[in-house]
Structure formats: structure tokens, C-alpha cells
Amino acid sequence: MKKLDIVIRPGREEDVRRLLDGYGVPGMTVTHVLGFGEQRGHREMYRGTAVEADLLPKVRFEVVLEEERVESLVALLVERLSTGTVGDGRIFVSDVLQAIRIRTGERTT
């Protein structure tokens, strides 16, 4: 099994949720987070004073699925979410060694 951490700009979360639902992802965790990458934040004016916003709002989706389905989902996400501009987001793929259902103690490897 693999875990995908999908970090995107706000405003695209409904698109991603529908895409994941349509792909048959059995569950997801969605978190509103702060961070930066190549964008390195931006400068805003607040009551006449310039303010540096180093950490930008992002939305993070966490999904776990079978290894053989990962590459096609990643390709679909990149195709649908890419605008070609800095800040489109990142997808991190990592191994899941084991998942335990708390209610029943059932283990999945």
C-alpha cells in the first residue's frame, strides 16, 4: 500500500475531492495547513503597512491505496491540477507498512 500526500492551493479542494471520489479512493483526510515552496510567500498591505506572508494557506489530502493504482492516480491529478504556475502543489508518495483499524484491531499490510 502507498500513501499519497497531496498539497494544493485553496480553492481546488472540491475538484480534488470529486476526482478522488470518482477514482474510487475509499477514504481521505483533508487538512488546512500553512507552508511554502518555490513561492516563498508574498507581500501584502495591511492598514497601510507592508506585511510579509511567509507561510501560505494550503490544503492537504491524505489517501492510502493499493500500489498498482498509484501511478495512474498521480498522472490524473497532475493532468487535472496543473495550471503551469508556481504554487500548483506537490504530491508525496510513501510506503505504508501497516494499517490498523482501531475499532476492530484488523490489520492490513
MMTF fields as JSON, N, C-alpha, C and O atoms, coordinates in Angstrom:
{
  "mmtfVersion": "1.0.0",
  "mmtfProducer": "UNKNOWN",
  "numBonds": 435,
  "numAtoms": 436,
  "numGroups": 109,
  "numChains": 1,
  "numModels": 1,
  "chainsPerModel": [1],
  "groupsPerChain": [109],
  "chainIdList": ["A"],
  "bondAtomList": [4, 2, 8, 6, 12, 10, 16, 14, 20, 18, 24, 22, 28, 26, 32, 30, 36, 34, 40, 38, 44, 42, 48, 46, 52, 50, 56, 54, 60, 58, 64, 62, 68, 66, 72, 70, 76, 74, 80, 78, 84, 82, 88, 86, 92, 90, 96, 94, 100, 98, 104, 102, 108, 106, 112, 110, 116, 114, 120, 118, 124, 122, 128, 126, 132, 130, 136, 134, 140, 138, 144, 142, 148, 146, 152, 150, 156, 154, 160, 158, 164, 162, 168, 166, 172, 170, 176, 174, 180, 178, 184, 182, 188, 186, 192, 190, 196, 194, 200, 198, 204, 202, 208, 206, 212, 210, 216, 214, 220, 218, 224, 222, 228, 226, 232, 230, 236, 234, 240, 238, 244, 242, 248, 246, 252, 250, 256, 254, 260, 258, 264, 262, 268, 266, 272, 270, 276, 274, 280, 278, 284, 282, 288, 286, 292, 290, 296, 294, 300, 298, 304, 302, 308, 306, 312, 310, 316, 314, 320, 318, 324, 322, 328, 326, 332, 330, 336, 334, 340, 338, 344, 342, 348, 346, 352, 350, 356, 354, 360, 358, 364, 362, 368, 366, 372, 370, 376, 374, 380, 378, 384, 382, 388, 386, 392, 390, 396, 394, 400, 398, 404, 402, 408, 406, 412, 410, 416, 414, 420, 418, 424, 422, 428, 426, 432, 430],
  "bondOrderList": [1, 1, 1, 1, 1, 1, 1, 1, 1, 1, 1, 1, 1, 1, 1, 1, 1, 1, 1, 1, 1, 1, 1, 1, 1, 1, 1, 1, 1, 1, 1, 1, 1, 1, 1, 1, 1, 1, 1, 1, 1, 1, 1, 1, 1, 1, 1, 1, 1, 1, 1, 1, 1, 1, 1, 1, 1, 1, 1, 1, 1, 1, 1, 1, 1, 1, 1, 1, 1, 1, 1, 1, 1, 1, 1, 1, 1, 1, 1, 1, 1, 1, 1, 1, 1, 1, 1, 1, 1, 1, 1, 1, 1, 1, 1, 1, 1, 1, 1, 1, 1, 1, 1, 1, 1, 1, 1, 1],
  "groupList": [{"groupName": "MET", "atomNameList": ["N", "CA", "C", "O"], "elementList": ["N", "C", "C", "O"], "formalChargeList": [0, 0, 0, 0], "bondAtomList": [1, 0, 2, 1, 3, 2], "bondOrderList": [1, 1, 2], "singleLetterCode": "M", "chemCompType": "L-PEPTIDE LINKING"}, {"groupName": "LYS", "atomNameList": ["N", "CA", "C", "O"], "elementList": ["N", "C", "C", "O"], "formalChargeList": [0, 0, 0, 0], "bondAtomList": [1, 0, 2, 1, 3, 2], "bondOrderList": [1, 1, 2], "singleLetterCode": "K", "chemCompType": "L-PEPTIDE LINKING"}, {"groupName": "LEU", "atomNameList": ["N", "CA", "C", "O"], "elementList": ["N", "C", "C", "O"], "formalChargeList": [0, 0, 0, 0], "bondAtomList": [1, 0, 2, 1, 3, 2], "bondOrderList": [1, 1, 2], "singleLetterCode": "L", "chemCompType": "L-PEPTIDE LINKING"}, {"groupName": "ASP", "atomNameList": ["N", "CA", "C", "O"], "elementList": ["N", "C", "C", "O"], "formalChargeList": [0, 0, 0, 0], "bondAtomList": [1, 0, 2, 1, 3, 2], "bondOrderList": [1, 1, 2], "singleLetterCode": "D", "chemCompType": "L-PEPTIDE LINKING"}, {"groupName": "ILE", "atomNameList": ["N", "CA", "C", "O"], "elementList": ["N", "C", "C", "O"], "formalChargeList": [0, 0, 0, 0], "bondAtomList": [1, 0, 2, 1, 3, 2], "bondOrderList": [1, 1, 2], "singleLetterCode": "I", "chemCompType": "L-PEPTIDE LINKING"}, {"groupName": "VAL", "atomNameList": ["N", "CA", "C", "O"], "elementList": ["N", "C", "C", "O"], "formalChargeList": [0, 0, 0, 0], "bondAtomList": [1, 0, 2, 1, 3, 2], "bondOrderList": [1, 1, 2], "singleLetterCode": "V", "chemCompType": "L-PEPTIDE LINKING"}, {"groupName": "ARG", "atomNameList": ["N", "CA", "C", "O"], "elementList": ["N", "C", "C", "O"], "formalChargeList": [0, 0, 0, 0], "bondAtomList": [1, 0, 2, 1, 3, 2], "bondOrderList": [1, 1, 2], "singleLetterCode": "R", "chemCompType": "L-PEPTIDE LINKING"}, {"groupName": "PRO", "atomNameList": ["N", "CA", "C", "O"], "elementList": ["N", "C", "C", "O"], "formalChargeList": [0, 0, 0, 0], "bondAtomList": [1, 0, 2, 1, 3, 2], "bondOrderList": [1, 1, 2], "singleLetterCode": "P", "chemCompType": "L-PEPTIDE LINKING"}, {"groupName": "GLY", "atomNameList": ["N", "CA", "C", "O"], "elementList": ["N", "C", "C", "O"], "formalChargeList": [0, 0, 0, 0], "bondAtomList": [1, 0, 2, 1, 3, 2], "bondOrderList": [1, 1, 2], "singleLetterCode": "G", "chemCompType": "PEPTIDE LINKING"}, {"groupName": "GLU", "atomNameList": ["N", "CA", "C", "O"], "elementList": ["N", "C", "C", "O"], "formalChargeList": [0, 0, 0, 0], "bondAtomList": [1, 0, 2, 1, 3, 2], "bondOrderList": [1, 1, 2], "singleLetterCode": "E", "chemCompType": "L-PEPTIDE LINKING"}, {"groupName": "TYR", "atomNameList": ["N", "CA", "C", "O"], "elementList": ["N", "C", "C", "O"], "formalChargeList": [0, 0, 0, 0], "bondAtomList": [1, 0, 2, 1, 3, 2], "bondOrderList": [1, 1, 2], "singleLetterCode": "Y", "chemCompType": "L-PEPTIDE LINKING"}, {"groupName": "THR", "atomNameList": ["N", "CA", "C", "O"], "elementList": ["N", "C", "C", "O"], "formalChargeList": [0, 0, 0, 0], "bondAtomList": [1, 0, 2, 1, 3, 2], "bondOrderList": [1, 1, 2], "singleLetterCode": "T", "chemCompType": "L-PEPTIDE LINKING"}, {"groupName": "HIS", "atomNameList": ["N", "CA", "C", "O"], "elementList": ["N", "C", "C", "O"], "formalChargeList": [0, 0, 0, 0], "bondAtomList": [1, 0, 2, 1, 3, 2], "bondOrderList": [1, 1, 2], "singleLetterCode": "H", "chemCompType": "L-PEPTIDE LINKING"}, {"groupName": "PHE", "atomNameList": ["N", "CA", "C", "O"], "elementList": ["N", "C", "C", "O"], "formalChargeList": [0, 0, 0, 0], "bondAtomList": [1, 0, 2, 1, 3, 2], "bondOrderList": [1, 1, 2], "singleLetterCode": "F", "chemCompType": "L-PEPTIDE LINKING"}, {"groupName": "GLN", "atomNameList": ["N", "CA", "C", "O"], "elementList": ["N", "C", "C", "O"], "formalChargeList": [0, 0, 0, 0], "bondAtomList": [1, 0, 2, 1, 3, 2], "bondOrderList": [1, 1, 2], "singleLetterCode": "Q", "chemCompType": "L-PEPTIDE LINKING"}, {"groupName": "ALA", "atomNameList": ["N", "CA", "C", "O"], "elementList": ["N", "C", "C", "O"], "formalChargeList": [0, 0, 0, 0], "bondAtomList": [1, 0, 2, 1, 3, 2], "bondOrderList": [1, 1, 2], "singleLetterCode": "A", "chemCompType": "L-PEPTIDE LINKING"}, {"groupName": "SER", "atomNameList": ["N", "CA", "C", "O"], "elementList": ["N", "C", "C", "O"], "formalChargeList": [0, 0, 0, 0], "bondAtomList": [1, 0, 2, 1, 3, 2], "bondOrderList": [1, 1, 2], "singleLetterCode": "S", "chemCompType": "L-PEPTIDE LINKING"}],
  "groupTypeList": [0, 1, 1, 2, 3, 4, 5, 4, 6, 7, 8, 6, 9, 9, 3, 5, 6, 6, 2, 2, 3, 8, 10, 8, 5, 7, 8, 0, 11, 5, 11, 12, 5, 2, 8, 13, 8, 9, 14, 6, 8, 12, 6, 9, 0, 10, 6, 8, 11, 15, 5, 9, 15, 3, 2, 2, 7, 1, 5, 6, 13, 9, 5, 5, 2, 9, 9, 9, 6, 5, 9, 16, 2, 5, 15, 2, 2, 5, 9, 6, 2, 16, 11, 8, 11, 5, 8, 3, 8, 6, 4, 13, 5, 16, 3, 5, 2, 14, 15, 4, 6, 4, 6, 11, 8, 9, 6, 11, 11],
  "groupIdList": [1, 2, 3, 4, 5, 6, 7, 8, 9, 10, 11, 12, 13, 14, 15, 16, 17, 18, 19, 20, 21, 22, 23, 24, 25, 26, 27, 28, 29, 30, 31, 32, 33, 34, 35, 36, 37, 38, 39, 40, 41, 42, 43, 44, 45, 46, 47, 48, 49, 50, 51, 52, 53, 54, 55, 56, 57, 58, 59, 60, 61, 62, 63, 64, 65, 66, 67, 68, 69, 70, 71, 72, 73, 74, 75, 76, 77, 78, 79, 80, 81, 82, 83, 84, 85, 86, 87, 88, 89, 90, 91, 92, 93, 94, 95, 96, 97, 98, 99, 100, 101, 102, 103, 104, 105, 106, 107, 108, 109],
  "secStructList": [7, 3, 3, 3, 3, 3, 3, 3, 7, 6, 6, 7, 2, 2, 2, 2, 2, 2, 2, 2, 2, 2, 2, 6, 7, 7, 7, 7, 3, 3, 3, 3, 3, 3, 3, 7, 1, 6, 6, 7, 7, 3, 3, 3, 3, 3, 6, 6, 3, 3, 3, 3, 3, 7, 1, 3, 3, 3, 3, 3, 3, 3, 3, 3, 3, 7, 2, 2, 2, 2, 2, 2, 2, 2, 2, 2, 2, 2, 2, 2, 2, 7, 7, 1, 1, 6, 6, 1, 3, 3, 3, 3, 3, 3, 3, 7, 7, 7, 3, 3, 7, 6, 6, 6, 7, 7, 3, 3, 7],
  "xCoordList": [0.83, 0.0, 0.88, 2.012, 0.335, 1.043, 0.16, -1.068, 0.814, 0.111, 0.475, 1.651, -0.524, -0.316, -0.666, -1.763, 0.258, 0.003, -0.067, 0.924, -1.24, -1.485, -1.681, -2.661, -0.757, -0.817, -1.122, -0.377, -2.234, -2.691, -3.038, -3.116, -3.244, -3.676, -5.161, -5.913, -5.585, -7.009, -7.861, -7.403, -9.088, -9.993, -10.1, -11.025, -9.169, -9.19, -9.64, -9.713, -9.947, -10.238, -11.469, -11.487, -12.492, -13.688, -13.377, -13.887, -12.539, -12.118, -11.376, -11.625, -10.463, -9.679, -10.567, -10.438, -11.468, -12.366, -13.216, -13.361, -13.775, -14.578, -13.729, -14.173, -12.506, -11.609, -11.275, -11.293, -10.97, -10.646, -11.866, -11.744, -13.033, -14.268, -14.505, -14.819, -14.354, -14.564, -13.557, -13.851, -12.373, -11.329, -11.561, -10.94, -12.457, -12.745, -11.862, -11.704, -11.282, -10.487, -11.432, -12.417, -11.147, -12.089, -12.229, -13.238, -11.274, -11.342, -10.231, -9.264, -10.377, -9.368, -9.406, -10.416, -8.305, -8.224, -7.853, -6.926, -8.574, -8.331, -7.997, -8.73, -6.877, -6.408, -6.04, -5.434, -6.406, -5.966, -4.654, -4.589, -3.612, -2.266, -1.65, -2.221, -0.491, 0.295, 1.647, 2.191, 2.192, 3.505, 3.978, 3.295, 5.146, 5.655, 6.608, 7.185, 6.766, 7.713, 8.454, 9.063, 8.407, 9.074, 8.472, 9.153, 7.203, 6.537, 7.199, 7.301, 7.642, 8.305, 7.439, 7.966, 6.147, 5.257, 5.042, 5.404, 4.448, 4.196, 4.023, 3.894, 4.023, 3.887, 2.464, 1.937, 1.853, 0.513, 0.531, 1.414, -0.448, -0.619, -1.737, -2.83, -1.461, -2.465, -2.49, -1.539, -3.577, -3.744, -2.565, -2.05, -2.148, -1.082, 0.322, 1.287, 0.459, 1.781, 2.034, 1.165, 3.239, 3.6, 3.864, 4.618, 3.234, 3.377, 3.831, 3.251, 4.876, 5.354, 4.537, 4.474, 3.917, 3.194, 4.083, 4.011, 4.924, 5.885, 5.21, 5.589, 4.215, 3.509, 2.162, 1.355, 1.941, 0.716, -0.273, 0.139, -1.571, -2.562, -2.54, -2.46, -2.612, -2.661, -3.685, -4.108, -4.083, -4.98, -4.253, -3.701, -4.256, -3.532, -4.522, -5.299, -4.476, -5.264, -4.335, -3.233, -4.766, -4.019, -4.903, -6.022, -4.393, -5.138, -4.194, -2.995, -4.753, -3.991, -4.68, -5.897, -3.894, -4.467, -3.437, -2.255, -3.916, -3.067, -1.973, -2.191, -0.803, 0.367, 0.135, 0.596, -0.577, -0.763, -1.67, -1.716, -2.384, -3.277, -2.644, -3.213, -1.477, -0.871, -0.472, -0.843, 0.268, 0.78, -0.331, -0.21, -1.405, -2.49, -3.202, -3.635, -3.334, -3.955, -3.054, -3.543, -1.763, -0.828, -0.896, -0.945, -0.899, -0.979, -2.27, -2.26, -3.372, -4.66, -4.646, -5.131, -4.098, -4.012, -3.158, -3.552, -2.009, -1.125, -1.825, -1.761, -2.483, -3.187, -4.281, -4.407, -5.063, -6.22, -5.877, -6.587, -4.798, -4.5, -3.444, -3.304, -2.709, -1.62, -2.149, -2.904, -1.727, -2.023, -0.76, -0.809, 0.373, 1.64, 2.26, 3.269, 1.677, 2.225, 2.765, 2.375, 3.671, 4.231, 3.098, 2.229, 3.109, 2.098, 1.0, 0.052, 1.103, 0.088, 0.031, -1.032, 1.157, 1.153, 2.174, 2.994, 2.103, 3.009, 2.244, 1.217, 2.762, 2.242, 3.426, 4.436, 3.289, 4.319, 3.781, 2.655, 4.587, 4.183, 5.113, 6.335, 4.52, 5.33, 4.721, 3.544, 5.55, 5.107, 4.289, 4.58, 3.273, 2.507, 2.829, 2.499, 3.467, 3.865, 2.699, 2.612, 1.803, 0.679, -0.392, -0.091, -1.653, -2.782, -3.616, -3.93, -3.97, -4.741, -6.055, -6.069, -7.158, -8.469, -8.65, -8.652, -8.803, -8.873, -10.079, -9.957, -11.229, -12.454, -12.329, -12.765, -11.731, -11.697, -10.306, -10.181, -9.263, -7.903, -7.434, -6.321, -8.28, -7.925, -6.679, -6.56, -5.759, -4.504, -4.435, -4.809, -3.955, -3.767, -2.308, -1.729, -1.701, -0.307, -0.178, 0.928],
  "yCoordList": [-1.172, 0.0, 1.243, 1.228, 2.31, 3.584, 4.689, 4.623, 5.699, 6.875, 8.051, 8.286, 8.784, 9.994, 11.185, 11.258, 12.115, 13.412, 14.396, 14.639, 14.954, 15.86, 17.25, 17.492, 18.157, 19.506, 20.46, 20.539, 21.188, 22.06, 23.448, 23.661, 24.381, 25.714, 25.678, 24.872, 26.54, 26.59, 26.939, 27.597, 26.489, 26.742, 25.576, 25.521, 24.645, 23.48, 22.223, 21.154, 22.332, 21.136, 20.382, 19.152, 21.083, 20.378, 19.596, 18.492, 20.167, 19.463, 18.171, 17.121, 18.262, 17.089, 16.048, 14.854, 16.494, 15.554, 14.79, 13.573, 15.497, 14.828, 13.88, 12.785, 14.297, 13.448, 12.171, 11.085, 12.283, 11.114, 10.21, 8.987, 10.8, 10.011, 9.243, 8.053, 9.927, 9.3, 8.198, 7.257, 8.318, 7.308, 6.089, 5.044, 6.224, 5.102, 5.024, 3.95, 6.145, 6.159, 5.928, 6.652, 4.922, 4.532, 5.526, 5.493, 6.393, 7.364, 8.385, 8.173, 9.492, 10.546, 11.379, 11.422, 12.034, 13.009, 14.328, 14.39, 15.388, 16.707, 17.662, 17.757, 18.367, 19.285, 20.614, 20.649, 21.69, 23.017, 23.309, 23.282, 23.587, 23.751, 25.046, 25.719, 25.389, 26.519, 26.015, 25.073, 26.628, 26.21, 27.067, 27.998, 26.738, 27.409, 26.491, 25.577, 26.738, 26.023, 27.063, 27.975, 26.932, 27.899, 29.289, 30.281, 29.374, 30.664, 31.581, 32.788, 31.02, 31.767, 32.891, 33.92, 32.712, 33.709, 34.901, 34.878, 35.943, 37.148, 38.33, 38.146, 39.525, 40.747, 41.265, 41.332, 41.629, 42.193, 43.53, 43.801, 44.353, 45.605, 45.413, 44.968, 45.751, 45.662, 46.998, 47.35, 47.736, 49.06, 49.972, 50.66, 49.964, 50.849, 50.372, 51.073, 49.188, 48.652, 47.378, 46.512, 47.278, 46.07, 44.934, 45.092, 43.788, 42.615, 41.443, 41.171, 40.748, 39.56, 38.35, 38.054, 37.656, 36.42, 35.26, 34.811, 34.776, 33.725, 32.37, 31.6, 32.082, 30.811, 31.035, 31.854, 30.302, 30.46, 29.35, 28.23, 29.639, 28.594, 27.549, 27.883, 26.3, 25.163, 24.165, 24.25, 23.221, 22.148, 20.838, 20.624, 19.953, 18.688, 17.524, 17.389, 16.696, 15.465, 14.304, 14.24, 13.382, 12.158, 10.991, 10.849, 10.151, 8.968, 7.767, 7.906, 6.598, 5.351, 4.43, 4.252, 3.843, 2.916, 1.905, 1.993, 0.937, -0.145, 0.409, 1.344, -0.191, 0.289, 0.338, 1.264, -0.654, -0.697, 0.417, 0.637, 1.118, 2.199, 3.583, 4.568, 3.664, 4.953, 5.747, 6.915, 5.142, 5.893, 6.49, 7.623, 5.742, 6.287, 7.423, 8.38, 7.336, 8.429, 9.659, 10.775, 9.479, 10.608, 11.289, 12.517, 10.513, 11.092, 11.888, 12.968, 11.358, 12.045, 13.345, 14.369, 13.316, 14.523, 15.593, 16.759, 15.212, 16.176, 16.781, 17.99, 15.946, 16.423, 17.43, 18.47, 17.124, 17.964, 19.193, 20.197, 19.134, 20.225, 21.202, 22.296, 20.824, 21.676, 22.887, 22.77, 24.071, 25.306, 25.845, 26.784, 25.237, 25.681, 26.835, 27.391, 27.207, 28.306, 27.792, 26.73, 28.573, 28.228, 28.188, 29.06, 27.173, 27.067, 26.071, 25.953, 25.344, 24.339, 23.243, 22.668, 22.944, 21.959, 20.865, 20.909, 19.872, 18.717, 17.459, 17.505, 16.337, 15.027, 14.233, 14.054, 13.768, 12.956, 11.533, 11.322, 10.559, 9.15, 8.435, 8.533, 7.713, 6.977, 5.6, 5.364, 4.696, 3.343, 3.329, 4.065, 2.491, 2.231, 0.796, -0.143, 0.628, -0.695, -1.481, -2.699, -0.762, -1.446, -0.425, 0.722, -0.857, -0.025, -0.843, -2.006, -0.223, -0.913, -0.171, 1.032, -0.907, -0.324, -0.346, -1.417, 0.817, 0.921, 0.178, -0.499, 0.281, -0.329, -1.834, -2.388, -2.514, -3.975, -4.574, -5.762, -3.747, -4.264, -4.936, -5.46, -4.927, -5.539, -4.855, -3.63, -5.669, -5.156, -5.439, -6.514, -4.456, -4.567, -4.309, -3.345, -5.161, -4.958, -4.812, -4.633],
  "zCoordList": [0.0, 0.0, 0.0, 0.484, -0.552, -0.625, -0.061, -0.12, 0.483, 0.97, 0.091, -0.187, -0.343, -1.117, -0.252, 0.301, -0.133, 0.482, -0.671, -1.359, -0.872, -1.987, -1.393, -0.688, -1.673, -1.12, -2.264, -3.241, -2.125, -3.208, -2.675, -1.465, -3.593, -3.206, -2.839, -3.386, -1.921, -1.555, -2.773, -3.706, -2.739, -3.848, -4.805, -5.615, -4.724, -5.603, -4.873, -5.479, -3.563, -2.774, -3.252, -3.208, -3.706, -4.183, -5.459, -5.649, -6.338, -7.557, -7.204, -7.796, -6.234, -5.839, -5.176, -5.448, -4.308, -3.633, -4.643, -4.538, -5.618, -6.653, -7.483, -7.827, -7.807, -8.593, -7.83, -8.41, -6.54, -5.726, -5.56, -5.625, -5.349, -5.256, -6.551, -6.525, -7.685, -8.99, -9.28, -10.017, -8.7, -8.895, -8.006, -8.204, -7.025, -6.137, -4.91, -4.329, -4.505, -3.283, -2.108, -1.963, -1.258, -0.214, 0.933, 1.637, 1.144, 2.225, 2.086, 1.354, 2.793, 2.713, 3.98, 4.683, 4.256, 5.329, 4.683, 3.876, 5.034, 4.459, 5.598, 6.582, 5.449, 6.478, 5.836, 4.766, 6.488, 6.047, 6.767, 7.996, 5.989, 6.529, 6.022, 5.164, 6.551, 6.085, 5.616, 6.192, 4.582, 4.111, 2.947, 2.522, 2.447, 1.258, 0.531, 1.12, -0.733, -1.58, -2.385, -1.824, -3.694, -4.566, -4.454, -4.715, -4.07, -3.975, -2.958, -3.178, -1.864, -0.793, -0.232, 0.191, -0.222, 0.369, -0.543, -1.72, 0.02, -0.743, 0.211, 1.421, -0.336, 0.452, 0.29, -0.82, 1.411, 1.398, 2.118, 2.931, 1.813, 2.539, 3.551, 3.203, 4.801, 5.854, 6.587, 7.286, 6.425, 7.04, 6.738, 7.619, 5.476, 5.03, 5.329, 5.025, 5.92, 6.257, 5.447, 5.344, 4.874, 4.13, 5.114, 6.074, 4.863, 5.722, 4.867, 3.816, 5.322, 4.623, 5.074, 6.267, 4.134, 4.437, 4.0, 2.856, 4.92, 4.601, 4.416, 3.534, 5.24, 5.155, 4.483, 4.926, 3.422, 2.64, 2.965, 3.267, 2.91, 3.159, 2.048, 0.866, 2.441, 1.518, 2.039, 3.192, 1.195, 1.602, 1.349, 0.27, 2.356, 2.263, 2.312, 3.256, 1.284, 1.225, 1.513, 0.968, 2.366, 2.623, 2.223, 2.717, 1.319, 0.89, 0.866, 0.621, 1.122, 1.082, 0.09, 0.139, -0.815, -1.773, -2.23, -1.895, -3.007, -3.483, -4.395, -5.165, -4.284, -5.026, -6.534, -7.202, -7.076, -8.529, -9.061, -10.271, -8.191, -8.619, -8.498, -8.97, -7.871, -7.547, -8.791, -8.915, -9.705, -10.853, -11.715, -12.182, -11.927, -12.746, -12.022, -12.663, -10.689, -9.94, -9.954, -10.131, -9.774, -9.816, -11.178, -11.252, -12.251, -13.595, -13.775, -14.364, -13.271, -13.364, -12.567, -13.048, -11.36, -10.54, -11.213, -11.263, -11.723, -12.387, -13.609, -13.832, -14.385, -15.586, -15.227, -15.875, -14.205, -13.856, -13.029, -13.098, -12.242, -11.324, -11.827, -11.28, -12.85, -13.325, -14.072, -15.037, -13.592, -14.32, -14.975, -15.769, -14.632, -15.184, -14.414, -14.85, -13.276, -12.494, -11.166, -10.682, -10.592, -9.294, -8.275, -8.27, -7.409, -6.371, -6.67, -5.894, -7.785, -8.104, -7.045, -6.812, -6.4, -5.326, -5.529, -6.446, -4.642, -4.668, -4.311, -3.634, -4.778, -4.392, -3.845, -4.525, -2.626, -1.998, -1.89, -1.439, -2.303, -2.254, -1.287, -1.396, -0.337, 0.632, 0.879, 0.607, 1.402, 1.713, 2.999, 3.942, 3.026, 4.242, 4.642, 3.917, 5.781, 6.222, 6.796, 6.64, 7.462, 8.074, 8.413, 8.741, 8.33, 8.751, 9.723, 9.467, 10.836, 11.866, 12.079, 12.342, 11.963, 12.245, 13.754, 14.362, 14.364, 15.82, 16.373, 17.394, 15.738, 16.243, 16.402, 17.411, 15.404, 15.409, 15.644, 15.942, 15.508, 15.609, 14.327, 14.275, 13.278, 11.993, 11.426, 11.45, 10.92, 10.374, 8.875, 8.407, 8.15, 6.715, 6.405, 6.906, 5.583, 5.205, 3.706, 3.195]
}
